[in-house]
Amino acid sequence: MSILAGVLGFPVRHSKSPLLHNYWIEKYSVNAYYVPLEVSRLDFPEVINTLPKMGFRGANVTIPHKESALEYCHGVSDRSALIGATNTLKFSSDGAIFADNTDGYGFAQNIKHCVPSWKASAGPALVIGAGGASRAIIHALLEEGAMEVMLVNRTKDRAEFLRKEFGAKVVVYDWIELDSILSEALTIINATSRGMRGYPDLELKVENLRRDAIVNDLVYTPIHTKFLRDAAKRGCRAVDGLGMLMHQAAAAFEIWFGILPEVDGELRRNLLRK
């Protein structure tokens, strides 16, 4: 009998997760299928409790279920609890549901893959945005040894809430201070939707960036945002968001199937063609 896995979201038809996981399922000859599951908030509780009975080994979770899914789980990893969200569920044969979060891992692995010399401890990091993705990024930066994480969000209260959650190494600045603190950061991450297709660009004074800074955008549609293009022209190392998607998926694949798949160039080319 084939193992089943999938991605839960609403909407979910745009998700690249089926392409990712089915590529690895074929490559590693795993007897499994990975399918998109478009599930509304209203139907989510019933669906999540039914999946283990249908032969599902696990599922990815995306918007709008990443936070609410935790209340239906029987076990939660430390990192998922600290981040306050899950992107990966594992189902046991007795129906128990375990929540984990591989987003922060995916972020860190993407940076390391693109810039092997990167060390979070080398200097301050700057995170732009204080949404769900930011929580995973801050957690990963602190895990990797960052001594200071500067945090900027248009709504300062949300940033202050994260500072209370993560502690004194997170320092909150007003949005109007963003351009003036760019020169202090060695790692800069756009964790907002700005720059995504259909959204306004993230406009910064790129001339304030350090030329040795590493600039990462979590957005991957388009793959090269204006923020990344401008930073690259400045001389910074620009890292796009597609790698984070691939590496977080690889960690989820290992949780379900016991194989940590290779994130290779062929996979990246396949995703960019779709």
C-alpha angles and dihedrals in degrees: 000000000000121000116239130214133161150159123266118208147118111257100015107154090098093057119122091200095098090054091049099047098038089052089057094040089058095040094052096036094239114170095232147105128217117203139179114247115195104203128171124222089253094055097038099093093052094044097048092052092047098051097076089054090053095057099265115153093192149325142219117234125213138166125359098013105052095101102030093051090072093071091062096051127100094206134023129195118237093248093048091050092049093046090046094224142072132219097173130053127187121199123206125210091254091058098259116146122214122194127211136164121221097171095098091047089051092051094050095044091050092054092046092048093051097037108026092184093058117126121176089211093062094085147326120315124214121211117193111204134028104221130115094291091053092060091058092045094050091048091051094047092052091046089052091054105264109166094197133022114190111206127198127179133163089236102052094195091067091052091049090053090056091048089057090048097049103031142231097327088072110080119191123215132185117258090243088061094058098098093045095054097046091094091060097059128087094183120038123185128189104210095168131093091248110122093027115127107277094021131092118268122258101252115203137158094256090183086074092060119105109247090228093053123119111226121197129185118195089204114098101173098099098024092213110044122193088253091058094042092051092046091050090052087053089057098256124138104255118205119188126215100245092084092057089054091052097045095047088050091050091056091050090049089055091050091055104033105022093240124109101211125214117256099219141171094256091059091049091050091050091053093047091052093056 
